[in-house]
């Protein structure tokens, strides 16, 4: 009797059963889509160094926001206001730099995100209002405020130091936006996987009642993840302003859907209790990869929206409770 023939399939089946394909689907999808575009769009310049760097630059702000959103969604909450907060922070920063100087302008932009994040967090954690409703309202409020205070006009940024540091320059051969992305992912991964706070975020998202019985201050955790999301969204808006050398209320518009899709595709559970920072990074890069490929393929804006909408639906379908 050939024991090897029977043992090998059994071993393979056991390994297959143990693998969580839902948690790893983003890596598989990323590789397959990259190969597809490399083969079909190679003549269009897809594999050129400049194009690949453009993908990183264009997804940097999404990646930064998505790291903070990973904590929010792993905590079983959601933040729909991040795109509008980014736009608001960009114009406040530009106005602050123009009127008061570099440092006050930077602090003003971060403060705008902190105030909105604190309001979101207080309404959710203290008044128990669903985060979907709170942040949906804040989405409109922040967008309207940014448009109101600027009169819909762009606010130019001419400070070379700001432009250099906040996404418009390079640190040696490395694009500044790549450095910001790497820093955000590194900090997010360490906090999520190596700190008590990260474990509390996951525990609260998985079962808030059980978390409270173990001594975790559930309300404080919910408050802090939404506060952090607001601050990081403001930082992303400031990166928009640095890369494009102006603050505009349109910066970040619609980014909340891309950010959420990147987080869910990356393996974070929409129902809370599981977060994957590296997966989030690949989810963000995947969205940028798809956008870039669709543009090079010549699809118009409407067709691109259809594909992105399909990806978001797939992201939600792939999410499941751990």
C-alpha positions, 0 to 999 in steps of 0.5 A: 500500500502506497502511504505517501500517496494517501498522506500527501493529499491529506497534508495538502487538505489540512494546510488548505483548510487552515489557510484563511483565504479571505484574509490573504485575497488582497495579496493574490489579487494584487499580484494577478492584477499587476501581472495582467496590467504588465502584460496588456499595458506594457507598451503604454508605459505601465512598467516604467519607473515614473508610472510606478512611482506615480501610483505610490504618490497617488495612493499615499494620502489614501494609505495614510488615512487607511491606517487610521481607518483600520483602527476605526473599523477594527473597533466596529465603527466607521468614519465617513468624514475623512475625505471632507476633513482632508479638504478642510485641513488643506485650506485651513493650513494654506490660509494659516501659512499665508496669514501667520507663517509655517508653524501656525499653519501646520498646527491649525491644520492638525487642530482642525482634524483634532476638533472634528475627530473629538466631536465625532468621538464624543458623539459616538462614545458618550451619546451612543449615536451610531458612527455612521450617522455622526460621520455622515453628517460631519462629511457634509459639515466639513465640506461645506465649511471648507467651501464657505471659508474659501469662497470655493477659491483655491488657496495657494501655498508658496512656502518651499519648506512646507512643500518639501516636507509635506509631499511635494519634494523628495528625501534624496532619491526617495519621494517624500510621500513614500516616506510618509506612507512608510512611517504611517504603516510602521507606526500603525503596525506597531501600535496594532500588533505590539501594544496594549492599546492595539489589543484593546481596540480589537477586543472592543471591536470584537465584543464590547460587553466582554471588553468592558468586563475585563476592565477596558474603558470602551468609551475611551477607546471609541473616542480615541480611534475617531479622534486619531482618524480626524487628525490623520485625515487632516495630515492627509489633507496637508499632504494633498496641499503640499504635493499640489501646492494649494489648499482646496475644498475638493481635495479628499472628496470621495476618498472615504469610500476608497479608504474604507474599501482599501481597509476591508480588502486588506483583511480588516473585518467590517464587523470589528475584532480584526485589523490588518495594517499591512493588508490595508497598505496593499489594499490601498496600493491595489486601488491605486493600481486599478485606477492607474491601469484603467486610465492607461487602458483608456476607460472614461470616468464613468467606466472607472467609477463602475469598476471602483464601485464593483470593487467596493461591493466585493470588499464588503462581500468578502468581509465576515465576522471572525 
